[in-house]
Amino acid sequence: MPLSRQQKASEILHKNIRCHKSVFPLCDVFLINSHGNPNEMLDLICSVQFIEMAQRYQDKVALVTGGSKGIGKGIVTVFVQHGAKVCFCARDEDVGKKLEKELNEKYPGSSFFVKCDVAKEEDIIFILGIQKVVNSTVAKFGEIDCLVNNAGRHPPDQKIDDISAAELRSLYDTNVVSYFLFAKYALPSLRKTKGNIINLSSLVGSMGQPNAVPYVSTKGAIIAMTKAMAIDEAVNGVRVNCISPGNVWTPMWSKLANEAIDTNKATIDGAEAQLMGRYGSMEESGNLALYIAAEATFTTGVDFLLTGGAELSYGRKTRVQAQMPSTL
Ligand SMILES: NC(=O)c1ccc[n+]([C@@H]2O[C@H](COP(=O)([O-])OP(=O)(O)OC[C@H]3O[C@@H](n4cnc5c(N)ncnc54)[C@H](OP(=O)(O)O)[C@@H]3O)[C@@H](O)[C@H]2O)c1
């Protein structure tokens, strides 16, 4: 397929910047390559933002679980925008392949989708699916620099009385065991690259949430696992951190709101839970993950809050009749 003018301009600029080993002096590069043509010059200027962004994670290899939608999609997109080679997995192949194509056409890095159900019993026991994904990443792109464990699910409101052991175990398979297994099988490569792991936990993992004992306990486990793994892997030069989002507007949140008795109220409540009065975005999630992977090189075992201040201040929390204090 012939390259668009924008792609052509970007290619010329890429080559020049590699030769100059610096983004500056770009004015000279613009002038030389646009032959004084104002349209071409504009194309070149537009493409600079990609070049500058690309330098933040250029040619690094990332593996993102659950990368086809929501927070994972935000992470895959931002990493590819910044020049990384990203392998991502999910269950729905059509959605994954579509995103792979979009990103590869649009941004300087590259992406590669692999179908994988991180919760399948056979995947967990025989590690086939997980090994397949990890090996695919290594085979396609070389060693892994960053593993992002993100695939997870949040069941609708649940009371402990109604939850079976099988349901609890099934949630742990997706939300906890998959994180452990991906880390286990990616670590030999991560130790070689002195790479890092980012685990998606949740603010509720440290502060709780009503009607969600199983989910909250899985997210608490991720924070604890992150710290324990950070301790063990420091000697190998691998950093292990987690991100705890508050409310980020994703298909998961939208589905939970749709399942609520009053969808509008649930949606507004979700925004109001943050001091900032809005949901976080998928892109903001990607930005934090990129910062941890690329720049936060003196951090390990940290639980990064992505919450718009949701954990701050007092609020109306009780669900029983409040009592007046006794007279002093
Ligand atoms: N959104 C929030 O406000 C929020 C808050 C706190 C924590 N988190 C955590 O952040 C992570 C991402 O949440 P999200 O809101 O982005 O979720 P989401 O919108 O439901 O997206 C989940 C992604 O994971 C994939 N996935 C789900 N189950 C999978 C499985 N068994 N195997 C492989 N891929 C699977 C999904 O694709 P397929 O369905 O095609 O497999 C999708 O790409 C989760 O761990 C969640 O607990 C989210």
The ligand as an SDF file (V2000), in Angstrom:
LIG
                    3D

 48 52  0  0  0  0  0  0  0  0999 V2000
  -12.1370    0.5910   35.3860 N   0  0  0  0  0  0  0  0  0  0  0  0
  -11.9550    0.8490   36.6350 C   0  0  0  0  0  0  0  0  0  0  0  0
  -12.5290    1.8190   37.1850 O   0  0  0  0  0  0  0  0  0  0  0  0
  -11.0210    0.0030   37.4650 C   0  0  0  0  0  0  0  0  0  0  0  0
  -10.8450    0.3590   38.8030 C   0  0  0  0  0  0  0  0  0  0  0  0
   -9.9720   -0.3750   39.5740 C   0  0  0  0  0  0  0  0  0  0  0  0
   -9.2950   -1.4460   39.0310 C   0  0  0  0  0  0  0  0  0  0  0  0
   -9.4800   -1.7920   37.7260 N   0  0  0  0  0  0  0  0  0  0  0  0
   -8.7260   -2.9460   37.2230 C   0  0  0  0  0  0  0  0  0  0  0  0
   -8.1040   -2.6150   35.9990 O   0  0  0  0  0  0  0  0  0  0  0  0
   -8.0670   -3.7570   35.1350 C   0  0  0  0  0  0  0  0  0  0  0  0
   -8.7410   -3.4060   33.8020 C   0  0  0  0  0  0  0  0  0  0  0  0
  -10.0660   -2.9970   34.0530 O   0  0  0  0  0  0  0  0  0  0  0  0
  -10.9920   -2.3790   32.8910 P   0  0  0  0  0  0  0  0  0  0  0  0
  -11.9860   -1.5280   33.5700 O   0  0  0  0  0  0  0  0  0  0  0  0
  -10.1650   -1.8390   31.8140 O   0  0  0  0  0  0  0  0  0  0  0  0
  -11.7160   -3.7210   32.3830 O   0  0  0  0  0  0  0  0  0  0  0  0
  -12.5000   -3.9840   30.9910 P   0  0  0  0  0  0  0  0  0  0  0  0
  -13.0100   -2.7250   30.4380 O   0  0  0  0  0  0  0  0  0  0  0  0
  -13.4860   -5.0610   31.3050 O   0  0  0  0  0  0  0  0  0  0  0  0
  -11.3580   -4.6100   30.0350 O   0  0  0  0  0  0  0  0  0  0  0  0
  -10.7950   -5.8230   30.4250 C   0  0  0  0  0  0  0  0  0  0  0  0
   -9.8290   -6.3240   29.3780 C   0  0  0  0  0  0  0  0  0  0  0  0
   -9.3160   -7.5920   29.8160 O   0  0  0  0  0  0  0  0  0  0  0  0
   -9.6820   -8.6170   28.8760 C   0  0  0  0  0  0  0  0  0  0  0  0
   -9.9910   -9.8180   29.6530 N   0  0  0  0  0  0  0  0  0  0  0  0
  -10.9500   -9.9770   30.5790 C   0  0  0  0  0  0  0  0  0  0  0  0
  -10.9400  -11.2460   31.0330 N   0  0  0  0  0  0  0  0  0  0  0  0
   -9.9410  -11.8810   30.3780 C   0  0  0  0  0  0  0  0  0  0  0  0
   -9.4440  -13.2000   30.3840 C   0  0  0  0  0  0  0  0  0  0  0  0
   -9.9860  -14.1440   31.1860 N   0  0  0  0  0  0  0  0  0  0  0  0
   -8.4130  -13.5210   29.5850 N   0  0  0  0  0  0  0  0  0  0  0  0
   -7.8630  -12.6040   28.7670 C   0  0  0  0  0  0  0  0  0  0  0  0
   -8.2920  -11.3250   28.7080 N   0  0  0  0  0  0  0  0  0  0  0  0
   -9.3340  -10.9830   29.5030 C   0  0  0  0  0  0  0  0  0  0  0  0
  -10.8710   -8.0530   28.1010 C   0  0  0  0  0  0  0  0  0  0  0  0
  -10.9750   -8.5800   26.7740 O   0  0  0  0  0  0  0  0  0  0  0  0
  -11.9020   -9.8870   26.4580 P   0  0  0  0  0  0  0  0  0  0  0  0
  -13.1990   -9.6580   27.1400 O   0  0  0  0  0  0  0  0  0  0  0  0
  -11.9770   -9.9260   24.9730 O   0  0  0  0  0  0  0  0  0  0  0  0
  -11.1560  -11.0560   27.0010 O   0  0  0  0  0  0  0  0  0  0  0  0
  -10.4710   -6.5770   28.0240 C   0  0  0  0  0  0  0  0  0  0  0  0
   -9.5080   -6.3900   27.0110 O   0  0  0  0  0  0  0  0  0  0  0  0
   -8.7620   -4.8770   35.8870 C   0  0  0  0  0  0  0  0  0  0  0  0
   -7.8090   -5.6770   36.5250 O   0  0  0  0  0  0  0  0  0  0  0  0
   -9.6180   -4.1290   36.9000 C   0  0  0  0  0  0  0  0  0  0  0  0
   -9.8940   -4.9140   38.0320 O   0  0  0  0  0  0  0  0  0  0  0  0
  -10.3460   -1.0990   36.9370 C   0  0  0  0  0  0  0  0  0  0  0  0
  1  2  1  0
  2  3  2  0
  2  4  1  0
  4  5  1  0
  4 48  2  0
  5  6  2  0
  6  7  1  0
  7  8  2  0
  8  9  1  0
  8 48  1  0
  9 10  1  0
  9 46  1  0
 10 11  1  0
 11 12  1  0
 11 44  1  0
 12 13  1  0
 13 14  1  0
 14 15  2  0
 14 16  1  0
 14 17  1  0
 17 18  1  0
 18 19  2  0
 18 20  1  0
 18 21  1  0
 21 22  1  0
 22 23  1  0
 23 24  1  0
 23 42  1  0
 24 25  1  0
 25 26  1  0
 25 36  1  0
 26 27  1  0
 26 35  1  0
 27 28  2  0
 28 29  1  0
 29 30  1  0
 29 35  2  0
 30 31  1  0
 30 32  2  0
 32 33  1  0
 33 34  2  0
 34 35  1  0
 36 37  1  0
 36 42  1  0
 37 38  1  0
 38 39  2  0
 38 40  1  0
 38 41  1  0
 42 43  1  0
 44 45  1  0
 44 46  1  0
 46 47  1  0
M  CHG  2   8   1  16  -1
M  END
$$$$
